[in-house]
Amino acid sequence: MFVPPTLLAPGIQSPLNWSDYKVIAFDMDSTLINIECIDELAKEAGVGDQVVRITEATMRGEIKDFKESLRARVLLLKGLPLESLARVYKSKLQFNPGVETWMRACQAHGLKTILVSGGFTYFADRVCERLRMDYSRSNALAMDDGVLTGELIAQHWGDICDGEEKRKMLQQTCSELGFSLSQAVAVGDGSNDLPMMKACQDAGGLSVAFHAKPAVKAQAMVSVEAGGMDELLHLFG
């Protein structure tokens, strides 16, 4: 099997079969889309440098408690109007190269698609609708009279979608659909994607790093090093 230099896939020796996979889970920020939404919101709120430093340290794994990190960053957004979220979505958010092509290929081969994000429902819901994804889990920002309160809204599954919640969502969805994690693919770029990626990998499924942090690339079975997400098509027969 020819694997182009844009991909690192040392443990894969022959073309993969689409029929072996039934579910694929994606991180959103910096994976499906080109931005970290919370960082862009922070710029709108005038606290960009503070939030970006926390985000980068969290994604590198230097801050271990994602929930604490997210609460601290969301608190800094207190008072931000809804119009700022709309402005970030309309002017900054784009799909990463190759995402739409790869998503269409997965869906054409019958894979159920999941978005699991430490980001926010305002953006995740819109991304899911545009990409026609099947399932989603992300964090809900609390608002009062059209401005952010600096808090998160508890949902039926909990209040914060962190790495463990991503893993749990993927496992629950597979179980509900009657599939095994050996039939699942997990795609991400940051440390909070590692639990779902490791769960797939340990079960015999596929873990994919997309333009990822070094710690994530080191643990993934496949790493997209350059180009778009559609580079993954080279792995399939």
C-alpha positions as CSV (number, residue, x, y, z in Angstrom):
1,M,0.0,0.0,0.0
2,F,1.3,3.4,-0.9
3,V,1.1,5.9,1.9
4,P,2.0,9.4,0.9
5,P,4.4,11.5,3.0
6,T,1.5,13.6,4.1
7,L,0.5,10.6,6.3
8,L,2.2,8.7,9.1
9,A,0.7,5.2,9.4
10,P,3.5,2.9,10.5
11,G,1.3,0.2,11.9
12,I,-0.9,-0.1,8.8
13,Q,0.5,-2.5,6.2
14,S,-2.3,-3.0,3.8
15,P,-5.4,-1.0,2.6
16,L,-8.1,-0.7,5.1
17,N,-11.7,-1.9,4.3
18,W,-14.6,0.5,4.6
19,S,-16.8,-2.4,5.6
20,D,-14.7,-2.8,8.8
21,Y,-15.9,0.5,10.2
22,K,-19.4,1.6,11.3
23,V,-18.9,4.8,13.4
24,I,-16.5,7.7,13.3
25,A,-16.1,10.4,16.0
26,F,-14.6,13.8,15.4
27,D,-13.3,16.5,17.6
28,M,-14.5,19.9,16.3
29,D,-12.1,22.8,17.1
30,S,-8.9,22.7,15.0
31,T,-10.1,19.3,13.6
32,L,-13.3,19.7,11.7
33,I,-12.9,23.5,11.7
34,N,-10.0,25.9,11.4
35,I,-10.4,27.7,14.7
36,E,-10.6,27.3,18.5
37,C,-13.9,28.9,19.0
38,I,-13.3,29.9,22.6
39,D,-10.1,31.7,21.6
40,E,-12.0,33.7,19.0
41,L,-14.7,34.6,21.5
42,A,-12.0,35.7,24.0
43,K,-10.6,38.1,21.4
44,E,-14.1,39.5,21.0
45,A,-14.2,39.9,24.8
46,G,-10.7,41.6,25.0
47,V,-9.2,38.7,26.9
48,G,-7.7,36.8,24.0
49,D,-4.1,36.5,25.3
50,Q,-5.3,35.1,28.7
51,V,-7.6,32.5,27.2
52,V,-5.2,31.4,24.4
53,R,-2.5,30.7,26.9
54,I,-4.8,28.5,28.9
55,T,-6.2,26.8,25.8
56,E,-2.8,26.0,24.4
57,A,-1.5,24.6,27.7
58,T,-4.6,22.5,28.0
59,M,-4.4,21.0,24.5
60,R,-0.7,20.2,25.0
61,G,-1.7,18.3,28.2
62,E,0.2,20.7,30.5
63,I,-3.1,21.5,32.3
64,K,-4.6,18.1,33.3
65,D,-8.0,19.2,34.5
66,F,-9.9,20.2,31.4
67,K,-13.1,21.0,33.3
68,E,-11.3,23.4,35.6
69,S,-9.6,25.0,32.6
70,L,-12.8,25.4,30.6
71,R,-14.7,26.9,33.6
72,A,-11.9,29.5,34.0
73,R,-11.9,30.4,30.4
74,V,-15.7,30.6,30.1
75,L,-15.8,32.9,33.2
76,L,-13.6,35.3,31.3
77,L,-16.2,35.6,28.6
78,K,-18.9,36.9,31.0
79,G,-20.8,39.8,29.5
80,L,-20.0,38.9,25.8
81,P,-23.2,39.5,23.7
82,L,-24.7,36.9,21.4
83,E,-23.8,39.0,18.4
84,S,-20.2,38.2,19.1
85,L,-20.8,34.5,18.7
86,A,-22.6,35.1,15.5
87,R,-19.8,37.3,14.2
88,V,-17.2,34.6,15.0
89,Y,-19.3,32.0,13.2
90,K,-19.9,34.0,10.1
91,S,-16.5,35.6,9.7
92,K,-14.0,33.2,11.2
93,L,-15.3,29.6,11.2
94,Q,-14.4,27.5,8.1
95,F,-14.1,23.8,7.6
96,N,-10.5,22.5,7.5
97,P,-9.3,21.4,4.0
98,G,-10.6,18.0,3.0
99,V,-13.2,17.7,5.8
100,E,-16.2,17.8,3.6
101,T,-14.7,15.4,1.1
102,W,-13.8,12.9,3.8
103,M,-17.1,13.3,5.6
104,R,-19.0,12.6,2.4
105,A,-16.9,9.5,1.8
106,C,-17.5,8.2,5.3
107,Q,-21.3,8.8,5.0
108,A,-21.4,7.2,1.5
109,H,-19.9,4.0,3.0
110,G,-22.5,4.0,5.8
111,L,-20.5,5.2,8.7
112,K,-22.5,7.0,11.5
113,T,-20.8,10.3,12.3
114,I,-20.4,11.9,15.8
115,L,-19.2,15.3,16.8
116,V,-17.7,15.3,20.3
117,S,-16.4,18.7,21.4
118,G,-15.1,20.5,24.4
119,G,-16.4,23.6,22.5
120,F,-19.9,25.0,22.4
121,T,-23.3,24.0,21.1
122,Y,-23.8,27.3,19.4
123,F,-21.1,26.3,16.9
124,A,-21.4,22.5,17.1
125,D,-25.0,22.5,16.2
126,R,-24.4,24.5,13.1
127,V,-21.4,22.4,12.1
128,C,-23.4,19.2,12.5
129,E,-26.2,20.6,10.4
130,R,-23.9,21.7,7.6
131,L,-22.0,18.4,7.5
132,R,-25.2,16.3,8.1
133,M,-23.7,14.5,11.1
134,D,-25.7,12.0,13.1
135,Y,-24.9,12.8,16.7
136,S,-23.3,15.5,18.8
137,R,-22.2,16.4,22.3
138,S,-20.7,19.7,23.4
139,N,-21.0,22.4,26.0
140,A,-23.8,24.9,26.4
141,L,-23.0,28.5,27.3
142,A,-25.4,30.1,29.7
143,M,-27.0,33.4,28.6
144,D,-29.1,36.0,30.3
145,D,-30.8,38.8,28.3
146,G,-28.6,38.2,25.3
147,V,-25.2,38.1,27.0
148,L,-23.0,35.3,28.4
149,T,-23.2,34.8,32.1
150,G,-19.7,33.2,32.4
151,E,-21.2,29.8,33.2
152,L,-22.2,26.5,31.5
153,I,-25.6,24.9,31.4
154,A,-25.9,21.4,32.8
155,Q,-27.3,18.9,30.3
156,H,-28.8,15.5,30.7
157,W,-25.4,13.8,30.5
158,G,-23.5,16.3,32.6
159,D,-22.1,19.9,32.4
160,I,-18.8,19.6,30.6
161,C,-17.7,17.5,27.6
162,D,-14.1,16.6,28.4
163,G,-11.9,13.8,27.2
164,E,-13.7,11.2,29.3
165,E,-17.1,12.4,28.2
166,K,-15.9,12.1,24.5
167,R,-14.9,8.5,25.2
168,K,-18.2,7.8,26.9
169,M,-20.3,9.3,24.1
170,L,-18.5,7.2,21.5
171,Q,-18.8,4.0,23.6
172,Q,-22.5,4.6,24.3
173,T,-23.3,5.4,20.7
174,C,-21.6,2.2,19.5
175,S,-23.4,0.2,22.1
176,E,-26.8,1.7,21.2
177,L,-26.2,1.0,17.5
178,G,-25.0,-2.5,18.2
179,F,-21.4,-1.9,17.1
180,S,-18.1,-2.6,18.8
181,L,-15.3,-0.1,19.4
182,S,-13.3,-2.3,17.0
183,Q,-15.6,-0.9,14.3
184,A,-15.0,2.8,15.4
185,V,-12.7,5.5,14.2
186,A,-11.7,8.5,16.4
187,V,-10.2,11.7,14.9
188,G,-8.7,14.5,17.0
189,D,-5.8,16.9,17.6
190,G,-5.6,17.7,21.3
191,S,-4.9,15.9,24.6
192,N,-8.6,15.7,25.5
193,D,-9.2,13.6,22.3
194,L,-6.8,10.9,23.6
195,P,-9.3,8.9,25.7
196,M,-11.6,8.2,22.8
197,M,-8.7,7.6,20.5
198,K,-7.1,5.1,22.9
199,A,-10.4,3.4,23.4
200,C,-10.7,2.8,19.7
201,Q,-7.1,1.7,19.3
202,D,-7.2,-0.7,22.3
203,A,-10.3,-2.3,20.9
204,G,-8.9,-2.8,17.4
205,G,-10.4,0.3,15.9
206,L,-8.6,3.2,14.3
207,S,-7.2,6.4,16.0
208,V,-6.4,9.3,13.8
209,A,-4.4,12.5,14.6
210,F,-5.1,15.5,12.4
211,H,-2.4,18.2,12.4
212,A,-2.2,17.3,16.0
213,K,-0.1,18.2,19.1
214,P,3.1,16.1,19.5
215,A,1.7,14.0,22.4
216,V,-1.4,13.1,20.3
217,K,0.6,12.2,17.1
218,A,2.9,10.0,19.2
219,Q,-0.1,7.9,20.3
220,A,-2.2,7.7,17.2
221,M,-2.2,4.9,14.7
222,V,-2.4,7.4,11.8
223,S,-1.3,11.0,11.7
224,V,-2.2,13.5,8.9
225,E,0.9,15.6,8.8
226,A,0.1,17.9,5.9
227,G,-2.7,18.5,3.5
228,G,-6.4,18.0,4.2
229,M,-8.4,15.4,6.0
230,D,-9.2,13.7,2.7
231,E,-5.6,12.4,2.7
232,L,-7.1,9.6,4.8
233,L,-8.7,8.2,1.6
234,H,-5.2,6.9,0.7
235,L,-5.5,4.3,3.5
236,F,-8.6,2.6,2.0
237,G,-8.8,0.2,-0.8
